């Protein structure tokens, strides 16, 4: 589950975060280099974060490359048709039919709304 959450979204942004944390851990390891045990832990943390950051960066590049390959295989007329406004409305109608015409559930009232209701009812 953690791996799936890491790979979802924009892996290039996540890779930058992991690389930054790894760099900070490396600086921290250098700062505590006199304490051998803590130095090793910080160095290991830095290595793990830097490794994950580099892997996410590679995954991001591979994902972008695969997307370009797939988009190059789709004819222009099909891409234009899929991104048209009519197709968007058709998808919305299909989704409504599939969901049985249910609308989105209303959000729960906030505390402020509940307080106003109580005050206005008195």
Buried (B, 14 or more C-beta within 10 A) or exposed (E): EEEEEBEEEEBBEBBBEBBEBBBBBBEBBEEBEEEEEBBEBBBEBBBBBBEBBBBBBEBBEEBEEEEEEEEEEEEEEEEEEEEEEEEEEEEEEEEEEEEEEEEEEEEEEEEEEEEEEEEEEE
